[in-house]
Amino acid sequence: MAQPGKSSIRRGKPSYFMSILGVTLVLLLLGVIGWLVINATKLGDYFKESVEVRAELRGDLNPIDSATLYTYIANKPYVKSIEFVNKEKAREIFLADGNKSWDGILDANPLPNSINFKVKQEYMNADSLVRIQADLQKQTYVSEMAYPKALVDNLNKNIKRISMILLSVALLLAAVVIALIDNTIRLAMFSNRFLIKTMQMVGATRWFIAWPMNKKAIVNGAVSGTIASGAVFVFVKIAESILPELKAIRDVYSLSLLFFALILLGIGITLFSTHRSVIKYLKMKLDELY
């Protein structure tokens, strides 16, 4: 026959499975929002670095002068990628964009030779582009620097607006997640209140009572964070299989930090809520536990 003491202790144990499940679900939700915030930033950087700047050259330069100018621009810290486009290639690009050929109207190719380059995202703003333009137009062989100014301005504004919205949602959700996890842990610890009080009444110290439960909270929080991180990873892989373009902006370092943050958040909130619940029941009178 089972001993009554052991039976009552088993009944007094909190539902760790349900608390782990609850914490995992809210961390999963937070992780997905965190991934969206990371992707919004990386996608903005990707679009910025896709904008092409064109330095148009004067006349038909000899190969030495063209190579000198190309090297000058290529060595600038703002250049991500660079390409020399001669008249014939410029004509191919012009026709590929759906424009009509000038054959039969003009005898010569009116398009200039150019050095086309893409700018690193940190330089893709109005102030930096103005400085780049001023520097290049000082060069003898550069007639004009052209870039889609309206596109750059709108791109920066929209990316900033979207990032702020997602960040606000993430912060709001983080507050909700913390509240939900705290409530989940307090409900799980509620069934343990009589065991805590009994241990106190027989002379156990506060640390002796709290330590095993705190240790269990750390384990449960780590398990919840790890499961949530794994679920977010699966979600990312599914999203990338549906939209292969997402692979181009995948940031392994940021994802690793997100997973680490989920585990740390799971441990931190679970431990805090568990310890607070233990202290709360220790301070309560026996009659208040009913």
C-alpha positions as CSV (number, residue, x, y, z in Angstrom):
1,M,0.0,0.0,0.0
2,A,1.3,3.4,-0.9
3,Q,2.4,5.6,1.9
4,P,0.1,8.7,2.5
5,G,3.1,11.1,2.8
6,K,4.6,10.1,-0.6
7,S,1.2,10.3,-2.2
8,S,0.5,13.8,-1.0
9,I,4.0,14.9,-2.2
10,R,3.3,13.6,-5.6
11,R,0.0,15.4,-5.7
12,G,1.8,18.6,-4.6
13,K,4.3,18.6,-7.4
14,P,3.7,21.3,-10.0
15,S,2.7,20.2,-13.6
16,Y,6.2,20.7,-15.1
17,F,5.0,19.3,-18.5
18,M,2.3,21.9,-18.8
19,S,4.6,24.7,-17.7
20,I,7.3,23.6,-20.2
21,L,4.7,23.4,-23.0
22,G,3.2,26.9,-22.1
23,V,6.7,28.5,-21.9
24,T,7.7,26.8,-25.2
25,L,4.7,28.1,-27.1
26,V,5.1,31.7,-26.1
27,L,8.9,31.6,-26.7
28,L,8.2,30.2,-30.1
29,L,5.9,33.1,-30.9
30,L,8.5,35.5,-29.8
31,G,11.2,33.7,-31.8
32,V,9.2,34.0,-35.0
33,I,8.7,37.7,-34.5
34,G,12.4,38.1,-33.7
35,W,13.2,36.3,-37.0
36,L,10.9,38.6,-38.9
37,V,12.7,41.7,-37.3
38,I,16.1,40.2,-38.3
39,N,14.9,39.5,-41.8
40,A,13.4,43.0,-42.2
41,T,16.8,44.5,-41.4
42,K,18.7,42.1,-43.7
43,L,16.1,42.5,-46.5
44,G,16.5,46.2,-46.3
45,D,20.3,45.9,-46.5
46,Y,19.9,43.5,-49.5
47,F,17.7,46.0,-51.4
48,K,20.1,48.9,-50.6
49,E,23.0,47.0,-52.0
50,S,21.1,46.1,-55.1
51,V,20.9,49.7,-56.2
52,E,23.3,50.5,-59.0
53,V,25.3,53.7,-59.4
54,R,26.7,54.6,-62.8
55,A,29.8,56.8,-63.4
56,E,29.5,57.8,-67.1
57,L,32.9,58.4,-68.8
58,R,33.9,61.2,-71.2
59,G,34.3,60.1,-74.9
60,D,36.3,57.0,-75.8
61,L,39.0,56.5,-73.2
62,N,42.1,54.5,-74.0
63,P,42.4,51.2,-72.0
64,I,45.0,52.6,-69.7
65,D,42.9,55.6,-68.6
66,S,39.8,53.4,-68.2
67,A,41.8,50.9,-66.1
68,T,43.2,53.6,-63.9
69,L,39.8,55.1,-63.2
70,Y,38.3,51.6,-62.6
71,T,41.0,50.8,-60.0
72,Y,40.5,54.2,-58.3
73,I,36.8,53.5,-57.8
74,A,37.2,49.9,-57.0
75,N,39.5,50.7,-54.1
76,K,37.0,53.0,-52.4
77,P,35.6,51.7,-49.1
78,Y,32.0,52.2,-50.2
79,V,32.1,49.9,-53.2
80,K,30.5,46.4,-52.8
81,S,30.8,45.3,-56.5
82,I,32.0,47.0,-59.7
83,E,31.8,46.4,-63.4
84,F,33.1,48.2,-66.5
85,V,30.3,48.6,-69.1
86,N,31.4,49.5,-72.6
87,K,29.2,51.0,-75.3
88,E,28.2,47.6,-76.8
89,K,27.2,46.2,-73.4
90,A,25.3,49.4,-72.6
91,R,23.4,48.9,-75.8
92,E,22.5,45.3,-74.9
93,I,21.2,46.5,-71.5
94,F,19.3,49.3,-73.1
95,L,17.5,46.9,-75.5
96,A,16.9,44.3,-72.8
97,D,15.0,46.9,-70.8
98,G,12.4,47.1,-73.6
99,N,13.7,50.2,-75.3
100,K,13.6,50.5,-79.1
101,S,16.7,50.3,-81.2
102,W,18.0,53.5,-82.8
103,D,19.2,51.6,-85.9
104,G,18.3,53.6,-89.0
105,I,18.0,56.8,-87.0
106,L,21.5,57.2,-85.6
107,D,24.8,56.1,-87.1
108,A,26.7,55.9,-83.9
109,N,26.0,54.4,-80.5
110,P,25.0,57.4,-78.3
111,L,25.4,55.5,-75.0
112,P,28.6,56.3,-73.0
113,N,31.1,53.9,-71.5
114,S,30.5,53.7,-67.8
115,I,31.7,52.1,-64.6
116,N,28.7,50.7,-62.8
117,F,29.0,49.8,-59.1
118,K,26.9,48.9,-56.1
119,V,27.3,50.7,-52.8
120,K,27.6,49.0,-49.4
121,Q,24.4,49.5,-47.4
122,E,25.9,51.8,-44.8
123,Y,26.7,54.3,-47.6
124,M,23.3,54.0,-49.2
125,N,21.9,57.3,-48.0
126,A,21.5,60.8,-49.4
127,D,24.5,62.4,-47.6
128,S,27.0,59.7,-48.5
129,L,25.9,59.5,-52.1
130,V,26.3,63.3,-52.5
131,R,29.9,63.0,-51.2
132,I,30.6,60.1,-53.5
133,Q,29.1,62.1,-56.4
134,A,31.2,65.2,-55.6
135,D,34.4,63.0,-55.4
136,L,33.8,61.2,-58.7
137,Q,32.9,64.3,-60.7
138,K,36.3,65.8,-59.8
139,Q,37.9,63.0,-61.8
140,T,38.8,64.2,-65.3
141,Y,37.3,61.3,-67.2
142,V,33.9,61.2,-65.4
143,S,31.2,63.2,-67.0
144,E,28.3,62.4,-64.7
145,M,27.4,60.1,-61.8
146,A,23.8,58.8,-62.0
147,Y,21.7,56.9,-59.5
148,P,17.9,56.6,-58.8
149,K,17.7,59.3,-56.1
150,A,13.9,59.0,-55.6
151,L,14.3,55.2,-55.2
152,V,17.0,55.6,-52.6
153,D,15.1,58.1,-50.6
154,N,11.9,56.0,-50.6
155,L,13.8,52.8,-49.8
156,N,15.4,54.3,-46.7
157,K,12.2,55.8,-45.5
158,N,10.2,52.6,-46.0
159,I,12.8,50.3,-44.5
160,K,13.1,52.6,-41.4
161,R,9.3,52.7,-41.1
162,I,8.9,48.9,-41.4
163,S,11.8,48.2,-38.9
164,M,10.3,50.5,-36.3
165,I,6.9,48.9,-36.6
166,L,8.3,45.4,-36.3
167,L,10.5,46.4,-33.4
168,S,7.5,47.9,-31.6
169,V,5.6,44.7,-32.1
170,A,8.5,42.7,-30.9
171,L,8.9,44.8,-27.7
172,L,5.1,44.6,-27.0
173,L,5.1,40.9,-27.6
174,A,8.1,40.5,-25.3
175,A,6.2,42.2,-22.5
176,V,3.2,39.9,-23.1
177,V,5.5,36.8,-23.3
178,I,7.1,37.7,-19.9
179,A,3.6,38.1,-18.4
180,L,2.3,34.8,-19.8
181,I,5.4,32.9,-18.7
182,D,5.2,34.4,-15.2
183,N,1.5,33.5,-15.0
184,T,2.2,29.9,-16.3
185,I,4.9,29.3,-13.7
186,R,2.8,30.8,-10.8
187,L,-0.1,28.4,-11.7
188,A,2.3,25.5,-11.8
189,M,3.7,26.4,-8.4
190,F,0.3,26.9,-6.9
191,S,-0.2,23.2,-6.4
192,N,3.1,23.1,-4.5
193,R,2.2,25.7,-1.9
194,F,1.4,23.3,0.9
195,L,4.6,21.4,0.5
196,I,6.6,24.6,0.7
197,K,4.7,25.7,3.8
198,T,5.2,22.2,5.4
199,M,8.9,22.3,4.8
200,Q,9.1,25.8,6.4
201,M,7.1,24.6,9.5
202,V,9.5,21.7,10.2
203,G,12.4,24.1,10.2
204,A,13.8,24.1,6.7
205,T,15.6,27.2,5.7
206,R,14.5,29.4,2.8
207,W,17.5,28.5,0.7
208,F,16.9,24.7,1.4
209,I,13.3,25.0,0.2
210,A,14.0,27.2,-2.8
211,W,17.1,25.7,-4.2
212,P,15.6,22.4,-5.6
213,M,12.8,24.3,-7.2
214,N,15.1,26.9,-8.6
215,K,17.3,24.2,-10.1
216,K,14.3,22.5,-11.7
217,A,13.2,25.9,-13.0
218,I,16.6,26.4,-14.7
219,V,16.3,23.0,-16.4
220,N,12.7,23.6,-17.5
221,G,13.5,27.0,-18.8
222,A,16.5,25.6,-20.8
223,V,14.3,22.8,-22.2
224,S,11.6,25.3,-23.2
225,G,14.1,27.6,-24.9
226,T,15.8,24.8,-26.7
227,I,12.5,23.3,-28.0
228,A,11.3,26.8,-29.0
229,S,14.7,27.5,-30.8
230,G,14.3,24.1,-32.7
231,A,10.8,25.0,-33.7
232,V,11.8,28.4,-35.0
233,F,14.6,26.8,-37.0
234,V,12.1,24.4,-38.6
235,F,9.8,27.4,-39.3
236,V,12.8,29.2,-41.0
237,K,13.6,26.2,-43.1
238,I,10.0,25.8,-44.2
239,A,9.8,29.5,-45.0
240,E,13.0,29.3,-47.1
241,S,11.7,26.3,-49.0
242,I,8.5,28.3,-49.9
243,L,10.5,31.5,-50.6
244,P,14.0,30.5,-51.8
245,E,15.0,34.2,-51.9
246,L,15.1,34.2,-48.1
247,K,18.2,32.1,-48.3
248,A,20.1,35.0,-49.8
249,I,19.6,37.1,-46.7
250,R,20.0,34.3,-44.1
251,D,22.2,35.6,-41.2
252,V,23.5,32.6,-39.3
253,Y,25.1,34.8,-36.6
254,S,21.9,36.7,-35.9
255,L,19.9,33.5,-35.9
256,S,22.3,32.0,-33.4
257,L,22.0,35.0,-31.1
258,L,18.2,34.7,-31.4
259,F,18.3,31.1,-30.3
260,F,20.6,31.9,-27.4
261,A,18.4,34.8,-26.3
262,L,15.3,32.4,-26.3
263,I,17.1,29.9,-24.1
264,L,18.4,32.6,-21.8
265,L,14.9,34.3,-21.6
266,G,13.3,30.9,-20.9
267,I,15.7,30.3,-18.0
268,G,15.6,33.8,-16.7
269,I,11.9,34.3,-16.5
270,T,11.2,30.7,-15.3
271,L,13.8,31.0,-12.5
272,F,12.5,34.5,-11.5
273,S,8.9,33.4,-11.4
274,T,9.6,30.2,-9.6
275,H,11.7,31.9,-6.9
276,R,9.2,34.6,-6.5
277,S,6.4,32.1,-6.0
278,V,8.4,30.2,-3.4
279,I,9.1,33.4,-1.4
280,K,5.5,34.4,-1.7
281,Y,4.2,31.2,-0.2
282,L,6.8,31.3,2.5
283,K,5.6,34.7,3.6
284,M,1.9,33.7,3.6
285,K,0.2,32.4,6.7
286,L,-1.2,28.8,6.6
287,D,-4.8,30.0,6.5
288,E,-4.1,32.1,3.5
289,L,-3.1,29.1,1.4
290,Y,-6.6,27.7,1.3
